[in-house]
Every structure is written in C-alpha cells, then in structure tokens.
C-alpha cells in the first residue's frame, strides 16, 4: 500500500522559543519513505536527530517572535507483517531480549505498579498469549468512553482506569499499563492514521509477544494496516508531536492521509499485525 500524508502546523511565537517536532514518519523495513518534504517559514535554524534504536526523528526549531508555519508531506510505501493471531505466546522475563526489558517497567503515564491488582483480577487467569492482550483491548473499548477533551497532558493510565473516559493517547497508556502489570513488555506508538475522522495524530501501542512487537489499538477507530508510524517510546512523554519551550500559541493544525493504491486500501482485520521485528 502507498499513502500520501502530511500536516500543517501554524504557531504564534511571542518570545524567543524552541520547538521540538516529532511529525516525520520513520523509515524501516516495513515502511519506506518514497518522497518527503519539510517546509518551515520563515527560514530559521533547524536541527534533526534520528534515534539509533527506534529511528524516531526529532526536528528542533529555534524561532524568534512572530508567525511560524511548519508543513510536512510524505509518500510512504507500507508493507506490514501479518499472521494469524493463534499460537503467538507471551515470553517470560527470563527469556526476553535484553533490549526489551525497559518496556516492562512503570513509566510517567503508565503506572503499571498501581494497576497490578486490577489487571491480575481481570486478566490474570486468561491464556498467556496474543488473546490476552486482545482481551485487554476489548475491556478498554467496552469500559472506557472515547470522549474528546475529557483529559489533559497530566492524565495517566490510572486516571483513565478510574474515570473511564479518554482519547487515543489514554487508551494506549491504559493498554500499556495493563500489559506491563502482567509482565508483557509494551510501548507507545504515534502515527498518521488512514480514515481517522476528524484527521489527527493517532496513538496506539505494541506488545512484545513471541519474537516481535505486535500492534494493538483499543480505540478501533481505524484499520491497523492504515497506521503509518511516526515515533515509538515508553509513553507519550517520549514522542509528543510537539514539545514547546517558550511562549507559543498553536493557531492551526491540519492533517491528511490518502491511500494511493487502488484496490489495496486498508480494511479492518483480525490478523495479528507487526511493523517492527
């Protein structure tokens, strides 16, 4: 599948400010950038850093007071790994790859230690494989109301489990916290999402099962094969689409994702989806 995607972000800058963007898609064996363009006006100092392990792309912009316009566009070819979800087991901590272990620990927004008793009660007796993570997603979908504006930058997984309302970011944090509570490594993912209405940056999560990371989205708002990765981290603190240092007001945000592969556009599927080995 091929997609055209991008975003337009406009800001009013009131004092010398630094903005760090995580809006450019990553390049890996399942997701290849065919063409891209980043345009920032006015012409200001820009630095880019690509993290060596996860290939997250951070763009730092140092801007004087005034108006700032950030435009990103890319054409991406997408080849997700798919397989039937049966026979994908959980992996005990003793056998996990060492680089996966950090995703077992509680983090700022995913207080798995505070949700351990709840997760054990709800999911502890289920078969320890792919189906258990699916059951966690089912619980979130059935018990947490997707409600725009119901949470803020301080809302954590524990808050979402208590208040039973949130947006995609909160659904992902709760799924991650449930997984970690049962010794399943899990991590946060941001991306562009095909057919998401209204268009916005989307958040979901991955759990490590068998020998790779598998993708889960408890919101069920979009087909998982229509999720084009931007960034990966422990939680949202690692991959916010914009981190701002200074006095700044965002005046415009527009996104688009168009499928340009006739007859091959994403559909909803029950298959297990993996994007990174």
C-alpha positions as CSV (number, residue, x, y, z in Angstrom):
1,X,0.0,0.0,0.0
2,X,1.1,3.6,-0.7
3,X,0.0,6.7,1.2
4,X,0.3,10.4,0.7
5,X,0.2,12.1,4.1
6,X,1.2,15.2,6.0
7,X,0.4,18.0,8.3
8,X,0.3,21.8,8.5
9,X,1.1,23.4,11.9
10,X,0.9,27.2,12.4
11,X,2.1,29.0,15.6
12,X,2.2,32.5,17.0
13,X,5.5,32.9,18.8
14,X,5.6,35.6,21.5
15,X,9.2,35.3,22.6
16,X,12.3,33.5,21.5
17,X,11.3,29.9,21.7
18,X,12.4,26.3,20.9
19,X,10.0,23.8,19.4
20,X,10.8,20.1,19.0
21,X,8.7,18.3,16.5
22,X,8.1,14.6,16.0
23,X,6.0,14.7,12.9
24,X,8.2,13.0,10.2
25,X,7.5,9.3,9.6
26,X,10.2,6.8,10.4
27,X,11.9,4.6,7.8
28,X,12.2,0.9,8.4
29,X,11.9,-2.4,6.6
30,X,8.1,-2.3,6.7
31,X,7.7,1.4,6.0
32,X,9.7,3.1,3.2
33,X,9.6,6.8,2.5
34,X,9.5,7.3,-1.2
35,X,9.4,11.1,-1.1
36,X,9.1,13.8,1.6
37,X,9.3,17.5,2.1
38,X,9.6,19.6,5.2
39,X,9.0,23.4,4.8
40,X,9.4,25.9,7.7
41,X,8.7,29.6,7.3
42,X,10.3,31.9,8.0
43,X,13.7,30.5,7.4
44,X,15.0,29.6,10.9
45,X,17.7,27.4,12.5
46,X,16.8,23.7,12.3
47,X,18.5,20.6,13.7
48,X,17.4,17.0,13.1
49,X,18.2,13.9,15.3
50,X,17.3,10.3,14.5
51,X,17.4,8.0,17.5
52,X,19.6,5.0,16.5
53,X,17.4,2.2,18.1
54,X,13.8,3.3,17.2
55,X,14.5,5.7,14.3
56,X,12.4,8.4,15.9
57,X,13.0,11.7,14.1
58,X,13.2,14.8,16.2
59,X,13.3,18.3,14.5
60,X,14.4,21.2,16.6
61,X,13.3,24.7,15.6
62,X,14.6,27.8,17.2
63,X,12.2,30.6,16.4
64,X,12.2,34.4,17.1
65,X,8.9,36.1,17.9
66,X,6.4,36.2,15.0
67,X,4.4,33.6,13.0
68,X,5.8,30.1,12.4
69,X,4.5,27.7,9.7
70,X,5.5,24.1,9.6
71,X,4.5,21.9,6.7
72,X,5.4,18.2,6.2
73,X,4.4,15.9,3.4
74,X,5.5,12.4,2.5
75,X,4.7,9.5,0.2
76,X,5.2,6.2,2.0
77,X,5.1,2.6,0.9
78,X,3.7,0.3,3.6
79,X,4.3,-3.5,4.0
80,X,3.1,-4.7,7.4
81,X,3.9,-8.2,8.6
82,X,0.6,-10.2,9.1
83,X,-0.1,-13.6,10.6
84,X,-2.9,-15.4,12.3
85,X,-3.1,-14.5,15.9
86,X,-3.2,-18.0,17.3
87,X,0.0,-19.5,18.7
88,X,1.7,-16.2,19.5
89,X,2.8,-16.8,23.1
90,X,3.8,-14.4,25.8
91,X,7.5,-14.5,26.7
92,X,8.6,-14.8,30.4
93,X,11.0,-12.1,31.6
94,X,13.8,-14.7,31.9
95,X,13.7,-15.2,28.1
96,X,13.0,-11.7,26.8
97,X,15.7,-9.9,24.7
98,X,17.6,-7.6,27.0
99,X,16.7,-4.5,24.9
100,X,13.0,-5.2,25.5
101,X,13.3,-5.2,29.3
102,X,12.8,-1.4,29.8
103,X,9.3,-1.8,28.5
104,X,8.3,-3.9,31.5
105,X,8.8,-1.0,33.9
106,X,6.2,1.6,35.0
107,X,6.7,5.0,33.4
108,X,5.3,8.5,33.8
109,X,1.9,7.9,32.2
110,X,1.7,4.1,32.6
111,X,1.8,3.3,36.3
112,X,1.5,-0.5,35.9
113,X,2.5,-0.9,39.5
114,X,-0.7,0.9,40.6
115,X,-2.9,-1.2,38.3
116,X,-1.3,-4.6,39.1
117,X,-4.1,-5.9,41.4
118,X,-6.8,-4.8,39.0
119,X,-5.0,-6.4,35.9
120,X,-4.5,-9.6,37.8
121,X,-8.2,-9.8,38.8
122,X,-9.5,-9.0,35.3
123,X,-6.9,-10.8,33.1
124,X,-4.6,-12.9,35.3
125,X,-6.4,-16.2,34.6
126,X,-6.6,-15.8,30.8
127,X,-4.4,-17.8,28.4
128,X,-1.0,-16.1,28.3
129,X,-0.8,-15.3,24.6
130,X,-1.9,-12.9,22.0
131,X,-5.6,-13.4,23.0
132,X,-4.9,-12.0,26.5
133,X,-3.7,-8.6,25.1
134,X,-6.8,-8.7,22.8
135,X,-9.0,-9.2,25.9
136,X,-7.3,-6.1,27.5
137,X,-8.2,-4.0,24.4
138,X,-11.7,-5.4,24.4
139,X,-12.1,-4.3,28.1
140,X,-10.8,-0.8,27.3
141,X,-13.1,-0.4,24.3
142,X,-16.1,-1.6,26.3
143,X,-15.5,0.2,29.5
144,X,-13.8,3.5,28.6
145,X,-15.7,6.2,26.7
146,X,-13.8,7.8,23.9
147,X,-14.5,11.5,24.6
148,X,-12.6,14.4,23.1
149,X,-11.4,17.0,25.6
150,X,-12.0,14.7,28.6
151,X,-8.4,14.5,29.6
152,X,-5.2,16.7,29.6
153,X,-1.4,16.4,29.5
154,X,-1.4,15.2,33.1
155,X,-3.8,12.3,32.6
156,X,-2.3,8.9,33.3
157,X,-3.4,5.3,32.8
158,X,-4.5,5.1,36.4
159,X,-6.7,8.2,35.9
160,X,-8.2,6.7,32.8
161,X,-9.0,3.4,34.6
162,X,-10.7,5.4,37.4
163,X,-12.5,8.0,35.3
164,X,-13.4,5.7,32.4
165,X,-13.1,8.3,29.7
166,X,-10.2,9.4,27.4
167,X,-8.8,9.8,23.9
168,X,-6.5,7.6,21.9
169,X,-3.5,8.6,24.0
170,X,-5.2,7.5,27.1
171,X,-6.5,4.2,25.6
172,X,-2.9,3.4,24.6
173,X,-1.5,4.3,28.0
174,X,-4.0,2.0,29.7
175,X,-3.3,-0.9,27.4
176,X,0.4,-0.5,28.0
177,X,-0.1,-0.4,31.8
178,X,-2.3,-3.5,31.8
179,X,0.3,-5.4,29.7
180,X,3.2,-4.4,32.0
181,X,1.2,-5.3,35.0
182,X,1.2,-8.9,33.7
183,X,4.9,-8.9,32.7
184,X,4.2,-8.2,29.0
185,X,6.5,-5.6,27.5
186,X,4.5,-2.8,25.9
187,X,5.3,0.6,24.3
188,X,3.6,3.7,23.0
189,X,3.4,4.5,19.2
190,X,2.3,7.6,17.4
191,X,1.4,7.9,13.8
192,X,-0.7,9.1,10.9
193,X,-4.0,7.2,10.6
194,X,-5.8,6.4,7.4
195,X,-9.6,7.2,7.6
196,X,-9.4,8.7,11.0
197,X,-12.2,11.3,11.5
198,X,-11.6,14.0,12.2
199,X,-7.9,13.7,10.9
200,X,-5.4,14.0,13.8
201,X,-2.2,12.4,15.1
202,X,-3.1,9.0,16.4
203,X,-1.8,7.0,19.4
204,X,-1.8,3.2,19.8
205,X,0.5,0.6,21.4
206,X,2.6,-2.5,20.8
207,X,3.1,-5.6,22.9
208,X,6.1,-7.9,22.7
209,X,4.9,-11.5,22.0
210,X,6.7,-14.5,20.5
211,X,9.7,-12.9,18.8
212,X,8.5,-9.5,17.8
213,X,6.3,-6.4,18.5
214,X,2.6,-6.7,17.7
215,X,0.3,-3.7,17.2
216,X,-2.9,-3.1,19.1
217,X,-5.4,-0.2,19.0
218,X,-8.1,-0.3,21.7
219,X,-10.0,2.7,20.1
220,X,-10.9,0.6,17.0
221,X,-11.2,3.9,15.1
222,X,-9.1,2.9,12.1
223,X,-7.8,-0.2,10.4
224,X,-4.5,-1.2,11.9
225,X,-3.0,-1.6,8.4
226,X,-3.6,2.1,7.9
227,X,-1.3,3.2,10.7
228,X,1.8,4.9,9.5
229,X,4.4,5.1,12.3
230,X,6.0,8.4,13.4
231,X,7.5,7.6,16.8
232,X,7.9,4.9,19.4
233,X,8.6,5.3,23.2
234,X,7.8,4.3,26.7
235,X,4.8,6.6,26.7
236,X,3.6,9.9,25.3
237,X,6.3,11.8,27.0
238,X,8.9,10.3,24.6
239,X,7.1,11.1,21.3
240,X,4.9,14.1,21.6
241,X,4.3,15.6,18.2
242,X,5.4,19.0,19.5
243,X,7.3,19.9,22.7
244,X,7.4,23.6,23.3
245,X,9.9,25.7,25.3
246,X,8.7,29.3,25.3
247,X,5.6,31.4,24.9
248,X,3.8,29.9,21.9
249,X,0.2,29.6,20.7
250,X,-0.8,27.0,18.1
251,X,-3.2,28.7,15.6
252,X,-3.7,25.9,13.1
253,X,-3.3,22.1,12.8
254,X,-4.4,20.2,9.8
255,X,-3.6,16.6,8.8
256,X,-4.3,14.4,5.8
257,X,-3.7,10.7,4.9
258,X,-4.7,9.5,1.4
259,X,-4.4,5.9,0.1
260,X,-3.0,6.0,-3.4
261,X,-3.0,2.2,-4.0
262,X,-6.3,1.4,-5.9
263,X,-7.9,-1.7,-4.6
264,X,-5.4,-2.1,-1.8
265,X,-6.6,0.5,0.8
266,X,-6.6,-0.7,4.5
267,X,-9.5,-2.7,5.8
268,X,-10.4,-3.9,9.3
269,X,-8.8,-7.3,10.0
270,X,-8.5,-9.7,12.9
271,X,-5.0,-10.8,11.8
272,X,-2.0,-10.1,14.0
273,X,-0.1,-7.1,12.7
274,X,3.6,-6.4,13.3
275,X,5.6,-3.5,12.0
276,X,9.0,-3.9,13.6
277,X,10.8,-7.1,14.4
